[in-house]
Amino acid sequence: MKTLISGHSQILKDIAGYSTSAVLGQALGLISGFVVARLLGPSNFGVWNAVSLVLAYGAYSEAGILSAMGRDLPFYLGQGDFHKAQELENAGVVITLAGGGVVALVVLGLSFWPGCSSLMALGLRGMAMVLVLQQAYTYHRTVLRSYNEFGALSRQQVLLAVLNATLAIALVAGLGFAGRVAAAILAQAAILFYAVRLRPWKAISIPNWQVGWHLARVGLPILISGFILSLLATVDRLIVITFLGETQLGYFGLALILASIVSLIPTMASQVLYPRITYRYGETNKDIHALRPFVLIPPIVFSCLLPLLIGPLYLALPLMIKTFLPAYVPGIGAMRILLLGIFFFSILGLTDYLLVVIGKLKQLMLFGCLALTLDIVLDLVFIRLGFGIEGIALGGTLITYFCYACVIIGYALSHYTRQLGDWVRYFSKLFWPYAYMVGLLFLLERWGNLPGASGITGDVLTVGLQMVLFGLGCLPLVYAASRELKLEWSLAQLVRLKGAL
């Protein structure tokens, strides 16, 4: 197993490879998502976004087993207890498959509910099949992450994206909504077959139920925390389809695709670092200070680099939608607000994972519940005020995620310092890049237009100029990020030196 001590360069290599594969996959997903959205139209695309919630919520059918495995498997590997690690893997696969099967049957039953439209029923039945396949593949990915096999994960990530994109476009073009459902089933089945064929599961036997109970007891609070966060990420869709209808959800669903691009690299980096800090936590006999460089530096680095992704998308979005997806023009405002708001969720880094690693799950659940309550209240207030999906994007994403990020990052920071001056300096470094980005975008939209430019050619030249100027304007952010990475390297060296002594 590649350990945390395998080196700073190996960590960066894994992050780069895993993130690159994720970016390629997301690019394919974005292209196919746009094509599918265009082929289906806002209404049917809204139905697809609704039924796909089954996969988001059904992911928690594992009863906390995989959540506990993701934390404890690297921990026991760090301690050198390989027998315990094998018991965890065996219990994990059996209970995960069983839980996915039970929830799939429930979803299948719901598809026969009299109030379901024919499209909704078809989608639910397809998602019941995908759910079982998804859970099996999630178990496989959890094991690979625990052993730091990010090369295999990267290849599989790209392959799944290619399968999803190719099948979705081809089958939707020929079969419409039914083709989108069929594409999801075929892609998930193919990637599972490929993954297990290359790295077969270890012999499955009757699990040690004491180990299974331990995993459930450890994982249930993690699962509940994750479910709350999943609700936080998806409740906006439920509110949109309930109060505003399928077409508005279609607009909002396209906005969510764009927002997922922004959070992609931070998410991949966190997944690479998570098993390493868990391994390190076990190796150092639960020394929380050994984790400091990997918890407090990444949010600042992400804060400096995310504008490089958000800004160009924000500037190019209106032209892209008007040119390629004119039916979705009413959603441009919500899309731009979501892009600005997802910044705050994406800077979390490993701060929320830290609370999982050190067992502060009650606090994580409390913070999640407070954020979820704030999200719902703001969504309903803005709908009542007539702001539509723009109001939901503002309340449910920008305001809610800002508050959530401040609380989670602040609580993680409190484990390392309680000095007011340290807090002021840290949060100033954390949020100045966002203020800088917003100010730069405002100036470019107001004064960054080409004089006399008109028509599609003029629009393209104007957006191109704005993006170039924005990139040049972000050079100070790149410099700030490089300084933080050097600091991370220095701190990591000191931590390892202290451990050696």
C-alpha positions in Angstrom: 0.0 0.0 0.0 1.2 3.5 -0.8 1.2 5.3 2.5 1.1 8.9 3.5 4.9 8.7 4.0 5.3 7.7 0.4 5.9 11.3 -0.1 4.6 14.7 -1.0 5.2 14.1 -4.7 3.2 10.9 -4.7 0.3 12.7 -3.0 0.4 15.5 -5.7 0.7 12.8 -8.4 -2.4 11.0 -7.2 -4.3 14.3 -6.9 -3.2 15.3 -10.3 -4.0 12.0 -12.0 -7.3 11.5 -10.2 -8.4 15.1 -10.8 -7.4 15.0 -14.4 -9.5 11.9 -15.0 -12.4 13.6 -13.1 -12.0 16.7 -15.3 -12.0 14.6 -18.5 -15.0 12.7 -17.2 -16.8 15.9 -16.2 -16.1 17.4 -19.6 -17.7 14.5 -21.3 -20.5 14.6 -18.8 -21.0 18.3 -19.5 -21.1 17.8 -23.3 -23.5 14.8 -23.0 -25.6 16.6 -20.4 -26.1 19.5 -22.8 -26.9 17.3 -25.7 -29.3 15.2 -23.6 -30.9 18.3 -22.2 -31.4 19.7 -25.7 -32.9 16.4 -27.0 -35.2 15.8 -24.0 -36.4 19.4 -23.6 -36.8 21.1 -20.2 -39.8 19.1 -19.1 -38.5 15.6 -19.7 -35.0 16.7 -18.5 -36.7 17.7 -15.3 -38.2 14.3 -14.9 -34.8 12.8 -15.4 -33.4 15.0 -12.6 -36.2 14.0 -10.4 -35.8 10.2 -10.8 -32.0 10.4 -10.5 -32.5 11.5 -6.9 -33.0 7.8 -6.3 -29.3 7.2 -6.8 -28.4 10.1 -4.5 -30.6 8.9 -1.7 -30.2 5.2 -2.4 -26.5 5.5 -1.8 -27.3 5.4 1.9 -28.8 2.0 1.7 -25.4 0.6 2.9 -26.5 1.4 6.5 -23.2 3.1 7.2 -21.0 0.1 6.4 -19.1 1.7 3.6 -18.8 5.0 5.5 -17.2 3.2 8.3 -15.0 1.2 5.9 -13.7 4.3 4.3 -12.6 5.6 7.7 -11.5 2.4 9.5 -9.9 0.3 6.7 -7.0 2.8 6.1 -6.8 3.2 9.9 -6.2 -0.5 10.5 -3.8 -0.7 7.6 -1.9 2.1 9.2 -1.7 0.0 12.4 -0.7 -3.1 10.4 -3.8 -5.1 11.5 -4.4 -6.8 8.1 -6.7 -9.5 9.6 -9.1 -6.8 10.8 -8.9 -5.1 7.5 -9.9 -8.3 5.7 -12.9 -8.8 8.1 -14.0 -5.2 7.3 -13.9 -5.9 3.5 -15.9 -9.1 3.8 -18.6 -7.6 6.0 -18.8 -4.6 3.8 -19.5 -6.3 0.5 -22.2 -8.6 1.9 -24.2 -5.9 3.8 -23.8 -3.4 1.0 -25.3 -5.7 -1.6 -28.1 -6.7 0.7 -29.0 -3.1 1.6 -29.0 -2.0 -2.1 -31.3 -4.9 -3.0 -33.8 -4.1 -0.3 -34.0 -0.4 -1.2 -34.2 -1.2 -5.0 -37.3 -3.3 -4.2 -38.9 -0.4 -2.4 -38.2 1.9 -5.3 -39.6 -0.6 -7.7 -42.8 -0.8 -5.6 -43.1 3.0 -5.7 -43.0 3.0 -9.5 -46.5 1.4 -9.4 -48.0 4.2 -7.3 -51.1 5.4 -9.1 -49.9 9.1 -9.0 -46.8 8.3 -11.1 -46.7 9.5 -14.7 -45.6 6.9 -17.2 -42.2 8.6 -17.6 -41.7 8.8 -13.8 -42.6 5.1 -13.4 -40.2 4.1 -16.2 -37.4 6.1 -14.6 -38.0 4.7 -11.1 -37.9 1.1 -12.4 -34.6 1.8 -14.3 -33.1 3.5 -11.2 -33.9 0.5 -9.1 -31.6 -1.6 -11.3 -28.9 1.1 -11.4 -29.0 1.4 -7.6 -27.9 -2.2 -7.0 -25.1 -1.9 -9.6 -24.1 1.5 -8.2 -23.8 0.2 -4.6 -21.6 -2.7 -5.7 -19.3 -0.4 -7.6 -19.2 2.1 -4.7 -18.0 -0.8 -2.5 -15.3 -1.5 -5.0 -14.2 2.2 -5.2 -14.1 2.4 -1.3 -11.6 -0.5 -1.2 -9.5 1.0 -4.0 -9.4 4.4 -2.2 -8.5 2.7 1.1 -5.5 1.1 -0.5 -4.6 4.3 -2.4 -5.0 2.7 -5.8 -5.9 5.9 -7.5 -4.4 4.9 -10.8 -7.1 2.2 -11.2 -9.7 4.6 -9.9 -8.7 7.2 -12.5 -8.9 4.8 -15.4 -12.3 3.6 -14.3 -13.5 7.2 -13.8 -12.7 8.0 -17.4 -14.1 4.8 -18.8 -17.4 5.3 -16.9 -17.6 8.9 -18.3 -17.0 7.7 -21.8 -19.7 5.0 -21.4 -22.2 7.3 -19.9 -21.7 10.0 -22.5 -21.6 7.7 -25.5 -24.6 5.6 -24.5 -26.7 8.6 -23.3 -26.3 10.6 -26.5 -26.8 7.5 -28.8 -29.8 6.1 -26.9 -31.6 9.4 -26.2 -31.3 10.3 -29.9 -33.0 7.0 -30.8 -35.3 6.3 -27.8 -35.8 9.6 -26.0 -36.3 9.4 -22.2 -36.3 5.6 -22.2 -32.9 5.7 -23.9 -31.5 7.8 -21.0 -32.7 5.2 -18.5 -31.2 2.4 -20.6 -27.9 4.2 -20.9 -27.6 4.6 -17.1 -28.2 0.8 -16.6 -25.8 -0.3 -19.3 -23.0 2.1 -18.3 -23.1 1.1 -14.6 -23.2 -2.6 -15.5 -20.3 -2.3 -17.9 -18.0 -0.4 -15.4 -18.8 -2.8 -12.6 -17.9 -5.8 -14.8 -14.6 -4.1 -15.9 -13.6 -3.1 -12.4 -14.2 -6.5 -10.8 -12.6 -8.3 -13.7 -9.3 -6.3 -13.2 -9.3 -6.4 -9.4 -11.5 -9.4 -8.3 -13.1 -9.2 -4.9 -11.6 -11.4 -2.2 -13.4 -14.6 -1.4 -16.8 -13.7 0.0 -17.9 -15.7 3.1 -20.4 -15.4 5.9 -19.3 -12.1 7.5 -18.3 -11.8 11.1 -21.5 -10.2 12.4 -19.7 -8.6 15.3 -17.5 -6.8 12.8 -20.7 -5.9 10.8 -22.3 -4.5 13.9 -19.2 -2.5 14.7 -19.2 -1.0 11.2 -22.9 -0.2 11.4 -22.4 1.4 14.9 -19.4 3.5 13.7 -20.8 4.2 10.2 -24.4 5.1 11.1 -23.5 8.6 12.4 -21.3 9.1 9.4 -24.2 7.9 7.2 -26.6 10.2 8.8 -24.2 13.1 8.4 -23.7 12.2 4.8 -27.5 11.9 4.3 -28.0 15.3 5.8 -25.4 16.7 3.4 -27.0 14.9 0.5 -30.3 16.5 1.5 -28.6 19.8 1.6 -27.3 19.3 -1.9 -30.6 18.0 -3.3 -33.5 19.6 -1.4 -33.5 22.5 -3.8 -34.5 20.1 -6.6 -37.3 18.7 -4.5 -38.6 22.2 -3.7 -38.3 23.3 -7.3 -40.3 20.4 -8.7 -42.9 20.7 -5.8 -43.5 24.5 -6.1 -42.3 25.5 -9.6 -42.8 22.4 -11.8 -40.8 20.1 -14.0 -39.8 22.7 -16.6 -38.2 24.9 -13.9 -36.4 21.9 -12.6 -35.1 21.3 -16.1 -33.5 24.8 -16.0 -32.2 24.3 -12.5 -30.9 20.8 -13.3 -28.7 22.3 -16.1 -27.4 24.8 -13.5 -26.5 21.9 -11.2 -24.4 20.3 -13.9 -22.3 23.5 -14.2 -22.0 23.8 -10.4 -20.7 20.2 -10.2 -17.8 21.2 -12.5 -16.6 23.7 -10.0 -16.6 21.3 -7.0 -15.0 18.5 -9.0 -11.3 19.0 -8.4 -11.6 19.9 -4.7 -13.8 16.8 -4.3 -11.2 14.6 -6.0 -8.3 16.1 -4.0 -10.2 15.4 -0.8 -10.9 11.8 -1.7 -7.2 11.3 -2.4 -6.2 12.9 1.0 -8.9 11.3 3.1 -7.5 7.7 3.3 -4.0 9.2 3.9 -5.0 11.3 6.9 -7.0 8.4 8.3 -3.9 6.2 7.8 -1.8 8.9 9.4 -4.2 9.2 12.3 -3.8 5.5 13.1 -0.1 5.5 12.5 0.5 8.4 14.9 -1.8 7.0 17.6 -4.5 9.6 17.0 -2.3 12.7 17.0 -4.6 15.4 15.6 -1.7 17.8 15.1 -0.1 15.5 12.6 -3.1 16.2 10.3 -2.9 20.0 10.5 -1.1 20.7 7.2 -3.6 18.5 5.3 -6.7 20.2 6.9 -6.0 23.9 7.1 -4.0 24.6 4.0 -6.2 23.0 1.2 -9.2 25.3 1.8 -7.0 28.4 1.2 -5.4 26.8 -1.9 -8.8 25.9 -3.3 -10.0 29.4 -2.5 -7.2 30.9 -4.6 -7.6 28.5 -7.6 -11.4 28.1 -7.9 -11.8 31.6 -9.4 -9.8 30.3 -12.4 -12.6 27.9 -13.1 -15.6 29.9 -11.9 -14.8 33.1 -13.7 -14.5 31.8 -17.3 -17.7 29.7 -16.9 -19.5 32.7 -15.5 -18.4 34.9 -18.4 -19.0 32.4 -21.2 -22.3 31.0 -19.8 -24.8 33.4 -21.4 -23.3 33.0 -24.9 -23.1 29.2 -24.5 -26.7 28.8 -23.5 -28.1 31.3 -26.1 -26.1 29.6 -28.9 -26.5 25.9 -28.1 -29.4 25.6 -25.6 -31.8 28.5 -26.3 -34.7 26.7 -24.6 -32.8 27.1 -21.3 -32.2 30.8 -21.5 -34.6 31.5 -18.6 -32.2 29.6 -16.3 -29.1 31.7 -17.0 -29.6 33.9 -13.9 -29.9 30.8 -11.6 -26.9 29.2 -13.3 -24.6 32.2 -12.6 -25.7 32.5 -9.0 -25.1 28.8 -8.5 -21.6 29.1 -9.9 -20.8 31.8 -7.5 -22.4 30.0 -4.6 -20.8 26.6 -5.1 -17.4 28.2 -4.3 -18.2 28.1 -0.6 -18.9 24.4 -0.6 -15.9 23.6 -2.7 -13.4 25.2 -0.3 -14.2 22.9 2.6 -11.3 20.6 1.6 -10.8 18.1 4.4 -12.3 20.1 7.2 -15.5 18.0 7.3 -13.6 14.8 6.8 -11.5 15.8 9.9 -14.6 15.7 12.0 -15.3 12.2 10.7 -11.8 11.0 11.4 -11.7 12.3 15.0 -15.2 11.2 15.8 -16.9 14.6 16.0 -20.0 13.2 14.2 -22.7 14.7 16.5 -21.3 18.1 15.8 -21.2 17.4 12.0 -24.8 16.3 12.1 -25.8 19.4 14.1 -24.1 21.7 11.6 -25.7 19.9 8.7 -29.2 20.1 10.2 -28.8 23.8 10.8 -27.6 24.4 7.3 -30.5 22.2 5.9 -33.0 24.2 7.9 -31.6 27.5 6.7 -31.6 26.2 3.1 -35.3 25.2 3.3 -36.4 28.4 5.0 -34.6 30.6 2.5 -35.9 28.6 -0.4 -39.5 29.0 0.7 -39.1 32.7 1.6 -37.6 33.5 -1.8 -40.3 31.5 -3.6 -42.9 33.4 -1.7 -41.3 36.6 -2.7 -41.5 35.6 -6.3 -37.8 35.2 -7.0 -38.2 31.7 -8.6 -35.2 29.5 -9.2 -32.9 32.5 -8.9 -34.0 32.9 -5.3 -33.4 29.2 -4.7 -29.9 29.5 -6.1 -29.3 32.5 -3.9 -30.7 31.1 -0.7 -30.1 27.4 -1.1 -26.6 27.6 -2.5 -24.8 30.9 -2.1 -26.1 32.0 1.4 -26.5 28.5 2.9 -23.1 27.2 1.7 -21.3 30.4 2.9 -22.7 29.9 6.4 -22.0 26.2 6.4 -18.4 26.7 5.2 -17.8 29.3 7.9 -19.1 27.0 10.7 -17.3 23.8 9.5 -14.0 25.4 8.8 -14.2 27.4 11.9 -14.9 24.3 14.1 -12.0 22.5 12.5 -9.7 25.5 13.1 -10.8 25.6 16.7 -8.9 22.3 17.3 -5.7 24.0 16.4 -6.0 27.6 17.7 -8.5 29.6 19.8 -6.7 33.0 19.3 -8.9 35.7 17.7 -6.0 37.0 15.7 -5.3 33.6 14.2 -9.0 33.3 13.2 -9.1 36.8 11.6 -5.9 36.1 9.6 -7.1 32.6 8.5 -10.5 33.7 7.3 -9.1 36.8 5.7 -6.8 34.6 3.6 -9.7 32.3 3.0 -12.2 34.7 1.6 -10.3 37.6 -0.1 -9.9 35.6 -3.3 -13.7 35.4 -3.6 -14.2 39.1 -3.1 -11.4 39.7 -5.6 -13.1 37.4 -8.1 -16.5 39.0 -7.8 -15.0 42.5 -8.1 -13.0 41.4 -11.2 -16.1 39.9 -12.8 -18.1 43.1 -12.1 -15.5 45.3 -13.7 -15.2 43.1 -16.8 -18.9 42.9 -17.4 -19.2 46.7 -17.0 -16.2 47.8 -18.9 -14.8 44.8 -20.7 -16.8 45.0 -23.9 -15.4 45.6 -27.4 -16.6 48.9 -28.8 -18.8 48.4 -31.9 -18.9 44.6 -31.5 -22.2 43.1 -32.7 -23.7 39.8 -33.7 -22.4 36.4 -32.8 -18.9 37.2 -33.9 -18.8 40.3 -31.7 -20.2 38.3 -28.8 -17.5 35.7 -29.1 -14.8 38.3 -29.4 -16.1 40.1 -26.3 -16.3 37.0 -24.2 -12.9 35.9 -25.4 -11.4 39.3 -24.4 -13.1 39.2 -21.0 -11.7 35.7 -20.3 -8.2 36.7 -21.3 -8.4 39.8 -19.0 -9.8 37.7 -16.2 -7.0 35.1 -16.5 -4.4 37.9 -16.3 -6.2 39.4 -13.4 -6.0 36.1 -11.5 -2.2 35.9 -11.6 -2.0 37.2 -8.0 -4.3 34.3 -6.9 -2.0 31.8 -8.6 0.9 33.3 -6.8 -0.9 33.2 -3.5 -1.8 29.5 -4.0 1.8 28.6 -4.8 2.9 30.2 -1.6 0.4 28.2 0.4 1.5 25.0 -1.2 5.1 25.7 -0.2 3.9 26.3 3.3 2.0 23.0 3.2 5.2 21.2 2.2 7.2 22.9 5.0 4.6 22.0 7.6 4.4 18.4 6.4 8.1 18.1 6.6 8.1 19.4 10.2 5.2 17.0 11.1 7.1 14.0 9.7 10.3 15.1 11.5 8.5 15.4 14.8 7.0 11.9 14.2 10.5 10.5 13.5 11.9 12.0 16.7 
